[in-house]
Amino acid sequence: MPLMSLGLFAFSIKTAPFETLKRSTQYRWASKDRVGRAPAYQSVGPGEDSLTIEGTLAPELTGGPKNLDKLREMMASGKVWILTAGTGEVMGKWFITQIEETKSHMLVNSAARKIAFTLSLKFYPDDDDALLGKLMDSKT
C-alpha cells in the first residue's frame, strides 16, 4: 500500500518512502494605510498552498536514485499531477517545484548507501486540465 501517490508515482518502501510531510497554507490580506491610525486590513482570498516531503532512500533496501530521476522527469514536464493520500483522499492537483538530495555513506565505487531527499510541491488551483500530466508519464 503506498503512503501517497503523485499521478501513478507511488511513494512506498520500494520507490521513495518518506518520513515527514509538511503542509503550509497561506491566506492573503491587503493593508491600507490610514492617517493617524493603524493600517486597515481586508481579506483578499487564498494564497499559496505548499507541501514539503522529506524522506530517506537506502538503495540496498528501498528505492534508489532512479526514483528521484523519475520525479525530476515529472517536474521537468511542466505538468500538474493528481496527489492522492494513502487513505484514498484526493488532495487535488500539484506540481513539483524543487527536488533536493543528499548522498552519504559512500561505498568504494562512490555509490551512496543513504540518500536523503526533499520534494517541494505547490497546489495548482486552476480548473483548467490542459496542464494535467498523462498518468503513464508518471509510472515508476
C-alpha positions, -999 to +999 in steps of 0.1 A: +000+000+000+015+034-010+020+062+015+009+086-012+008+089-050+015+117-074+000+107-107+010+070-108+042+076-089+036+057-057+056+068-026+063+034-010+091+014+005+102+002-029+103+037-045+106+067-022+095+063+013+091+095+033+092+103+070+077+138+071+050+157+052+048+194+060+019+215+045+019+253+045-013+271+036-015+309+033-043+334+031-038+369+017-047+401+035-042+435+018-033+465+040-044+501+035-025+529+053-046+554+073-036+588+087-032+587+124-044+551+128-030+516+123-034+501+088-068+486+078-068+451+065-091+433+041-092+396+032-084+392-005-085+354-008-065+323-007-027+324-011-002+296-019-006+261-006+026+241-005+039+206+006+073+195+016+080+158+016+112+146+033+125+110+032+155+087+030+164+061+004+186+032+012+192+017-022+200-017-008+166-018+009+143+008-007+141+027-039+172+043-054+183+072-075+162+062-105+131+070-085+143+106-078+152+108-115+115+099-124+103+127-101+128+150-119+113+140-152+078+148-139+090+182-126+106+190-160+075+181-179+058+213-167+027+193-158+005+191-128-003+158-111-032+144-090-020+138-054-037+111-035-031+102+001-026+066+012-060+068+028-076+074-006-082+111-001-077+130-034-058+162-024-061+179-058-036+189-085+000+197-075+033+205-094+069+198-083+089+230-078+122+215-063+140+183-056+169+182-032+191+151-025+220+145-002+241+113-007+261+099+021+276+067+035+296+062+002+309+028-010+343+024-026+327+029-061+311+062-048+276+047-048+256+061-019+241+038+007+219+066+020+201+093+000+181+119+019+156+138-003+133+167-001+105+172-026+087+206-028+052+209-043+027+237-049-010+234-052-025+241-087-059+257-080-069+263-117-097+241-130-080+240-164-069+205-171-047+214-200-016+211-178-026+178-163+001+152-168-006+119-186-007+091-160+016+068-179+043+095-178+044+092-140+045+055-137+076+041-119 
